[in-house]
Amino acid sequence: MAKRRHSFSVTVITKNEADRLDACLDSVRELADEIVVLDSGSTDATVEVARRYTDQVFVTDWPGYGPQKQRALEKATGDWVLAIDADEVLSPELQDEIAAMLDSDPKEVAFCLPWAVTIFGKRLDYGRSARAPLRLFKREGSRFTDAQVHETVLLPPGPVGRMKGRLLHFTHRHFGETLYKNAHYAWLGANQRFKSGKKGGGLLGATARGILVFIQVYFLRGGFLDGSVGFLMAVMYSQVAFNKYAGLWTLQRQERLAGQQGKD
């Protein structure tokens, strides 16, 4: 690997990703000065796969997405960090773009990487799949929030850029995994909002949010252009929104009932 102006770390958090981790790490191995993998108790060969690419593999407990990614970040030493998920792969174009950035003097403190999502055998280019998550950032002054799900990166002052190469995202192996993950994320989101004291508008608010999410994903963001899979994903996103706020309603209801019983 040629000497570049900036050093580069890649961080990955894993659990039972042996079937997908090879492609992920193979796409970064030529770029990375170091790869840091934090595994939270895989029962498959994830750890063995990771150790083929790096000796910085750590087995930990599971504190939530934000805290786990922050743990990985704290072990990184590069000037720049790519926090990639095990089901993501850098396209060749994105590899070249990152390499060029590392050998330049960018004014940006971070970059968003446009997704190319593949699910149920279909590449999606619209709806929420058209997002560009922030994955690449300067290490110094950056940290992850402590959110249990949908964590974000807190950055030092400076502009955020957007690269052109695609971050290939091979999400959900099958529909059963989609159902499980969506339910899991919805419940985590409900608990997160409950602990923050946020209001959700009850079941009417949950229903309204579900409808609005479907309209946003399928119509406003062009999900209909992704065909039948685009329709299915819009419905699933809508369901997650409803379940999240319905879950918040149940937690608030339980709290009220417990308070009433305490007064009896």
C-alpha positions in Angstrom: 0.0 0.0 0.0 1.4 3.4 -1.0 2.1 6.0 1.6 -0.7 8.5 1.7 -1.1 11.9 3.3 -3.7 10.7 5.8 -3.9 7.4 7.7 -7.1 5.4 7.5 -9.0 3.2 10.0 -12.0 1.0 9.3 -14.3 -0.1 12.1 -16.9 -2.8 12.0 -19.3 -4.1 14.6 -20.5 -7.7 14.1 -22.7 -10.5 15.3 -23.3 -13.6 13.2 -22.1 -12.1 10.0 -19.8 -14.8 8.7 -21.6 -15.1 5.4 -21.3 -11.4 4.6 -18.1 -10.2 6.4 -15.7 -11.5 3.8 -17.1 -9.2 1.1 -17.2 -6.2 3.4 -13.6 -6.6 4.7 -12.2 -7.5 1.2 -13.5 -4.2 -0.1 -11.5 -2.2 2.4 -8.4 -4.2 2.9 -6.3 -2.4 0.3 -7.3 1.0 1.6 -7.1 0.5 5.4 -4.1 1.1 7.5 -5.9 -0.8 10.2 -9.2 -2.7 10.6 -11.0 -2.8 14.0 -13.7 -5.4 14.5 -15.9 -5.6 17.6 -18.0 -8.7 17.9 -20.8 -9.1 20.4 -20.9 -12.9 20.8 -21.2 -14.5 17.4 -22.1 -18.2 17.4 -20.9 -18.6 13.8 -17.5 -18.1 12.2 -17.6 -14.3 12.2 -14.6 -13.9 14.5 -12.5 -16.4 12.5 -13.4 -14.5 9.3 -12.4 -11.2 10.8 -9.1 -12.5 12.0 -8.1 -13.3 8.4 -8.1 -9.6 7.8 -6.9 -8.1 11.1 -5.5 -8.9 14.5 -7.6 -6.2 16.1 -10.7 -8.3 16.8 -12.4 -7.9 20.1 -15.2 -9.9 21.6 -17.5 -7.8 23.8 -20.9 -7.5 25.4 -23.7 -5.6 23.6 -24.4 -2.1 25.0 -26.4 -0.9 22.0 -25.4 0.4 18.5 -24.2 3.8 19.5 -22.0 2.7 22.4 -20.6 -0.2 20.5 -19.6 1.9 17.5 -18.1 4.4 19.9 -16.0 1.6 21.5 -14.7 0.6 18.1 -14.0 4.3 17.3 -11.9 4.6 20.5 -9.7 1.8 19.3 -9.0 3.4 16.0 -5.9 5.5 15.4 -6.2 6.7 11.8 -6.6 10.3 10.8 -9.8 9.3 9.0 -12.3 6.5 10.0 -14.8 4.6 7.9 -17.5 3.0 10.1 -18.9 0.4 7.8 -21.5 -2.3 8.6 -20.9 -5.9 7.9 -23.6 -6.0 5.2 -22.0 -3.1 3.3 -19.3 -3.2 0.6 -17.3 -0.4 -1.0 -17.8 -0.3 -4.8 -14.6 0.0 -6.8 -15.5 3.6 -7.7 -15.9 4.5 -4.0 -12.6 2.8 -3.1 -10.9 5.0 -5.7 -12.7 8.1 -4.5 -11.7 7.5 -0.8 -8.1 6.8 -1.8 -7.9 10.1 -3.7 -9.4 11.9 -0.7 -6.8 10.4 1.7 -4.0 11.7 -0.5 -5.4 15.2 -0.7 -6.1 18.0 1.8 -9.9 18.0 2.0 -11.7 20.9 3.7 -14.5 18.6 4.7 -14.6 16.9 8.2 -16.9 14.0 7.0 -18.5 12.5 3.9 -21.8 10.9 3.2 -21.7 7.8 1.1 -24.7 7.1 -1.2 -26.2 3.7 -0.7 -27.1 1.2 -3.4 -29.4 -1.2 -1.5 -30.0 -4.8 -2.7 -32.8 -6.7 -1.1 -34.9 -9.7 -2.2 -32.8 -9.8 -5.4 -33.6 -6.2 -6.4 -31.4 -3.2 -6.3 -33.3 -0.2 -5.0 -32.4 3.3 -6.1 -35.4 5.2 -4.7 -37.4 5.6 -1.5 -35.3 5.4 1.7 -32.7 3.4 -0.2 -31.7 6.6 -1.9 -30.1 7.9 1.3 -26.4 8.6 1.8 -25.5 7.7 5.4 -22.5 9.5 7.0 -19.9 6.8 7.3 -16.5 8.5 6.7 -15.2 11.2 9.0 -12.1 12.6 10.7 -11.4 10.8 13.9 -10.2 13.7 16.0 -13.2 15.5 17.5 -15.8 12.9 16.4 -17.9 10.6 18.5 -21.0 8.5 18.2 -24.1 9.3 20.2 -25.2 6.7 22.8 -28.5 5.9 21.1 -29.5 2.3 21.2 -30.5 2.4 17.6 -30.2 4.9 14.7 -27.0 6.3 16.2 -25.4 9.3 14.6 -21.9 10.8 14.5 -21.2 14.0 16.3 -18.6 15.9 14.3 -16.1 18.7 14.8 -16.9 22.0 13.1 -16.6 21.9 9.3 -18.4 21.1 6.1 -19.7 17.7 5.3 -19.3 16.4 1.7 -20.9 13.7 -0.4 -19.0 11.2 -2.5 -20.3 9.9 -5.8 -19.2 6.2 -5.6 -21.8 3.8 -4.1 -21.8 2.0 -0.8 -23.3 -1.4 -1.7 -25.8 -2.4 1.0 -26.9 -6.1 1.0 -29.6 -5.8 3.6 -31.8 -8.6 5.0 -31.0 -12.1 3.8 -34.7 -13.1 3.7 -38.2 -11.8 4.6 -38.0 -13.4 8.1 -35.0 -11.3 8.9 -36.8 -8.2 7.7 -39.7 -8.9 10.0 -37.4 -9.6 13.0 -35.1 -6.6 12.5 -38.0 -4.2 11.9 -39.8 -5.4 15.1 -36.5 -5.1 17.0 -35.7 -1.6 15.8 -39.3 -0.4 16.4 -39.2 -1.7 20.0 -35.8 -0.1 20.6 -37.1 3.1 19.2 -40.1 3.0 21.4 -38.1 2.5 24.5 -35.6 5.2 23.5 -38.4 7.7 23.1 -40.1 6.6 26.3 -36.9 7.2 28.3 -36.5 10.6 26.7 -40.0 11.6 27.8 -41.2 12.1 24.2 -44.9 12.2 23.3 -46.2 10.1 20.5 -49.8 11.2 20.0 -51.2 7.8 21.1 -52.6 5.2 18.7 -54.0 7.9 16.5 -50.5 9.5 16.2 -49.0 6.1 15.5 -51.5 5.5 12.7 -50.9 8.9 11.2 -47.1 8.4 11.3 -47.4 5.0 9.5 -49.6 6.6 6.8 -47.2 9.6 6.4 -44.1 7.3 6.2 -45.7 5.3 3.4 -46.6 8.4 1.4 -43.1 9.8 1.9 -41.3 6.6 0.9 -43.5 5.4 -1.9 -44.7 8.6 -3.5 -42.5 11.6 -2.5 -39.2 9.7 -2.6 -40.1 7.7 -5.7 -40.3 4.2 -4.1 -42.9 3.3 -6.8 -40.0 3.4 -9.3 -38.5 0.4 -7.6 -41.5 -1.8 -8.6 -43.0 -4.4 -6.4 -40.1 -4.6 -4.0 -40.3 -0.8 -3.6 -44.0 -1.1 -2.6 -43.1 -3.9 -0.1 -40.4 -1.8 1.5 -42.7 1.3 1.8 -45.2 -0.9 3.6 -42.5 -2.2 5.9 -41.2 1.2 6.7 -44.7 2.3 7.5 -45.2 -0.7 9.7 -42.0 0.2 11.7 -43.2 3.7 12.2 -46.6 2.5 13.5 -45.1 -0.1 15.7 -42.6 2.3 17.2 -45.2 4.8 18.3 -47.7 2.1 19.2 -45.0 0.6 21.4 -44.4 4.1 23.0 -48.1 4.3 23.7 -48.1 0.9 25.5 -45.1 2.0 27.7 -46.9 5.2 28.6 -50.1 3.4 29.3 -48.3 0.9 31.6 -46.7 3.8 33.4 -50.0 5.5 34.0 -51.7 2.3 35.2 -48.8 1.6 37.6 -49.1 5.2 38.9 -52.9 4.7 39.5 -52.4 1.4 41.3 -49.8 3.1 43.5 -52.4 5.6 44.6 -55.0 3.0 45.5 
